């Protein structure tokens, strides 16, 4: 039922359209045209302040519970001038860029599902398609959506790799920013008069437990910026990090630990520190007995795969949708090695992903 070649061609067309976060205007225009060709009336909503466009939304009437289908259209860098190559059941880039399988496999799958529904005149539930922008930089597009856009019975987000894996649980993320302030001095003449912000930051980071904290919690310091020249004792360093956990009490304790470590280490180095923390998104967990998971498990099983419930350490628009009261799961569409130049799209998994969504919609109206 799935038109494999059409699905592949759609995906290739999508990845050739540059759509870095906040620069999604061209791909949204392309998608609006494709949706109109299916007889839908797409519209924009929730434009981020720094973005070109808002998220693209289209509604398709049907019978049964209302379902949201979602994928995000933005990609990470290096994501300009992507040249997709098809070989041995996979699609990859030329190695100079990412592929954009995250999340344009999901976008292509949703378009193929809509096309099959129309061509075969299949019964289906009322659908709301939401193609979000600016997901990769903190789920910004989803956060900007009016809450009424998320009024539905449940939602499926196509933003995962393996089709046999259904994501039902994801963590809370807290971002940590710290500015460490020392004192400048000539590094060759009077270094004793200076206070090195870099040394203070280094000592603090060296004391931190980072990476995998436990099975529910992770942490990372990802950015360090500071210093002006080799002959100047650096008077300011900025560091940026994050912590994630499925357990809110553990997350709070760990963030407090990071703060204490920064404060104590800077005090010992006679430096000062300013710390900011911000929750990026909240955790979610869908009950295993829920209708949406039962439908998803049954749909995946009917594709010939053995479904598995999975926990993720990453964030997605599902965190925002669930926080708004919309029960949301994440299903697979064949993306692998995402955010790297080795990224691929597994063609058979894309087809299976589309089949699983069609079967889900069929089960929902029975």
Residue pairs with C-beta under 8 A, 6 or more apart in sequence:
1 116
1 120
1 355
1 358
2 112
2 116
2 351
2 354
2 355
2 358
3 112
3 115
3 116
4 347
4 351
6 112
6 115
7 108
7 109
7 112
7 350
7 351
7 354
8 86
8 91
8 347
8 350
10 108
10 111
10 112
11 84
11 91
11 104
11 105
11 108
11 345
11 350
12 84
12 86
12 91
13 30
14 27
14 30
14 100
14 104
14 107
14 108
15 82
15 84
15 93
15 99
15 100
15 101
15 104
16 82
16 83
16 84
17 26
17 27
17 30
18 26
18 27
18 79
18 80
18 81
18 82
19 26
19 27
19 73
19 74
19 75
19 79
19 100
20 74
20 75
20 76
20 77
20 79
20 80
21 51
21 74
21 75
21 76
21 133
21 134
21 135
21 136
21 137
21 140
22 48
22 50
22 51
22 52
22 74
22 133
22 134
22 137
23 52
23 74
24 51
24 52
24 53
24 73
24 74
24 133
24 134
25 52
25 53
27 73
28 44
28 53
28 56
28 73
28 131
28 133
31 42
31 56
31 73
31 107
31 111
31 131
32 42
32 56
34 111
35 42
35 56
35 58
35 114
35 129
36 42
38 114
38 115
38 118
39 118
40 58
40 59
40 60
40 114
40 129
41 58
41 59
42 56
42 57
42 58
43 56
43 57
43 58
44 53
44 54
44 55
44 56
44 57
45 54
45 55
45 57
45 145
45 146
45 149
46 54
46 55
46 141
46 142
46 144
46 145
46 146
46 149
47 53
47 54
47 144
48 54
48 133
48 134
48 140
48 141
48 144
51 133
51 134
51 140
51 141
53 133
54 133
54 141
54 144
55 130
55 131
55 132
55 133
55 141
55 142
55 144
55 145
56 73
56 129
56 130
56 131
57 128
57 129
57 130
57 131
57 149
58 128
58 129
59 126
59 127
59 128
59 129
60 114
60 117
60 124
60 126
60 127
60 128
60 129
61 126
62 123
62 124
62 125
62 126
62 127
62 365
63 123
63 124
63 125
63 126
63 365
64 124
64 125
64 126
64 364
64 365
65 125
65 126
65 152
65 153
65 154
65 364
66 125
66 126
66 127
66 128
66 151
66 152
66 153
67 125
67 126
67 127
67 128
67 152
67 153
67 154
67 155
67 156
67 361
67 364
68 127
68 128
68 129
68 130
68 150
68 152
68 154
68 155
68 156
68 321
68 326
68 328
69 110
69 113
69 127
69 128
69 129
69 130
69 155
69 156
69 158
69 357
70 106
70 129
70 130
70 131
70 132
70 155
70 156
70 157
70 158
70 159
70 317
70 321
70 328
71 103
71 104
71 106
71 107
71 109
71 110
71 131
71 132
71 157
71 158
71 159
71 333
72 103
72 106
72 131
72 132
72 133
72 134
72 135
72 136
72 141
72 159
72 317
73 103
73 104
73 107
73 131
73 132
73 133
74 133
74 134
74 135
74 136
74 137
74 141
75 98
75 100
75 102
75 103
75 104
75 136
76 98
76 102
76 136
76 339
77 98
78 96
78 97
78 98
78 341
79 97
79 98
79 100
80 97
81 97
82 93
82 97
82 98
82 99
82 100
83 93
83 94
83 96
83 97
84 91
84 92
84 93
84 99
85 91
85 92
85 93
85 94
86 347
89 346
89 347
89 348
90 344
90 345
90 346
90 347
91 99
91 101
91 344
91 345
91 347
92 99
92 342
92 343
92 344
92 345
93 99
93 341
93 343
95 341
95 342
96 341
97 341
98 338
98 339
98 340
98 341
98 343
99 343
99 344
99 345
100 343
101 334
101 335
101 336
101 338
101 343
101 344
101 345
102 159
102 335
102 338
102 339
102 343
103 135
103 158
103 159
103 333
103 335
105 158
105 333
105 334
105 335
105 345
105 350
105 353
106 157
106 158
106 159
106 333
106 335
106 353
107 131
107 158
108 333
108 350
109 158
109 333
109 350
109 353
109 354
109 357
110 129
110 131
110 158
110 357
112 354
113 354
113 357
113 358
113 361
114 127
114 129
116 122
116 354
116 358
117 124
117 358
117 361
122 358
122 361
122 362
123 362
123 365
124 361
124 362
124 364
124 365
125 361
125 364
125 365
127 361
128 149
128 152
130 145
130 149
132 141
132 142
132 145
132 317
133 140
133 141
134 140
134 141
134 144
135 141
135 142
135 159
135 316
135 317
138 280
138 281
139 280
139 281
139 315
139 316
139 317
139 319
139 320
141 317
142 317
142 320
142 321
143 320
145 320
147 324
150 321
150 324
150 325
150 326
151 326
152 326
153 327
154 291
154 292
154 326
154 327
154 328
154 329
155 318
155 321
155 326
155 327
155 328
155 329
156 292
156 296
156 328
156 329
156 330
156 331
156 357
156 360
157 316
157 317
157 318
157 321
157 328
157 329
157 330
157 331
158 330
158 331
158 332
158 333
158 353
158 357
159 316
159 317
159 318
159 330
159 333
160 167
160 312
160 330
160 331
160 332
160 333
160 335
161 332
161 333
161 334
161 335
161 336
161 338
161 346
161 349
162 332
162 349
163 300
163 303
163 305
163 331
163 332
163 333
163 334
163 349
163 352
163 353
163 356
164 300
164 305
164 306
164 307
164 308
164 332
165 307
165 308
165 309
165 310
165 332
166 293
166 296
166 297
166 300
166 307
166 308
166 309
166 310
166 329
166 330
166 331
166 332
167 310
167 311
167 312
167 318
167 329
167 330
167 331
168 285
168 286
168 288
168 293
168 309
168 310
168 311
168 329
169 246
169 283
169 284
169 285
169 286
169 311
169 312
170 246
170 283
170 284
170 311
170 312
170 313
170 314
170 315
170 316
170 318
170 319
170 330
171 216
171 217
171 244
171 245
171 246
171 251
171 283
171 312
171 313
171 315
172 244
172 245
172 246
172 248
172 251
172 279
172 281
172 282
172 283
173 242
173 243
173 244
173 279
173 280
173 281
173 315
174 242
174 243
174 244
174 251
174 255
174 277
174 278
174 279
174 280
175 240
175 241
175 242
175 277
175 278
175 280
176 240
176 241
176 242
176 243
176 255
176 258
176 259
176 275
176 276
176 277
177 238
177 239
177 240
177 275
177 276
177 277
177 278
178 201
178 238
178 239
178 240
178 262
178 273
178 274
178 275
178 276
179 236
179 237
179 238
179 273
179 274
180 197
180 200
180 201
180 204
180 226
180 236
180 237
180 238
180 239
180 262
180 266
180 271
180 272
180 273
181 197
181 235
181 236
181 271
181 272
181 273
181 274
182 194
182 195
182 196
182 197
182 198
182 199
182 200
182 233
182 234
182 235
182 236
182 237
182 269
182 270
182 271
183 193
183 194
183 195
183 233
183 235
184 194
184 232
184 233
184 234
184 235
185 191
185 192
185 193
185 194
185 232
185 233
186 194
186 231
186 232
186 233
187 194
187 230
187 231
187 232
187 233
188 231
191 233
193 233
194 233
194 235
195 233
195 235
195 269
195 270
195 271
196 233
196 234
196 269
196 271
197 226
197 234
197 235
197 236
197 237
197 271
198 226
198 227
198 234
198 237
199 269
200 237
200 265
200 266
200 269
200 271
200 273
201 224
201 226
201 237
201 239
203 265
203 268
203 269
204 261
204 262
204 264
204 265
204 266
205 221
205 224
205 239
207 261
207 265
208 219
208 221
208 258
208 261
209 219
210 219
210 220
210 221
211 218
211 219
211 220
212 218
213 219
213 245
213 250
213 254
214 250
216 245
216 246
216 247
216 250
217 243
217 244
217 245
217 246
217 247
217 250
217 251
217 254
218 243
218 244
218 245
218 313
219 241
219 242
219 243
219 244
219 254
219 258
220 241
220 242
221 239
221 240
221 241
222 240
222 241
222 242
223 238
223 239
223 240
223 241
224 237
224 238
224 239
225 237
225 238
225 239
226 234
226 236
226 237
226 238
227 234
227 237
228 234
241 258
242 280
243 251
243 254
243 255
243 258
244 251
244 313
244 315
245 251
245 254
245 283
246 283
246 285
246 311
248 283
255 277
259 275
259 277
262 273
262 275
263 273
263 275
266 272
266 273
280 315
281 315
281 319
281 320
281 323
282 319
282 322
282 323
283 319
284 318
284 319
284 322
284 323
284 328
286 292
286 293
286 322
286 327
286 328
286 329
287 293
288 309
290 327
292 327
292 329
293 309
293 329
295 360
295 363
295 364
296 307
296 329
296 331
296 356
296 360
297 307
297 309
298 359
298 363
299 356
299 357
299 359
299 360
299 362
299 363
300 307
300 331
300 356
301 307
302 359
303 352
303 355
303 356
303 359
305 352
312 330
316 330
317 328
318 328
318 329
318 330
321 328
322 328
331 353
331 356
331 357
332 349
332 353
332 356
333 349
333 350
333 353
333 354
334 345
334 346
334 347
334 348
334 349
334 350
334 352
334 353
335 343
335 344
335 345
335 346
336 343
336 344
336 345
336 346
337 343
337 344
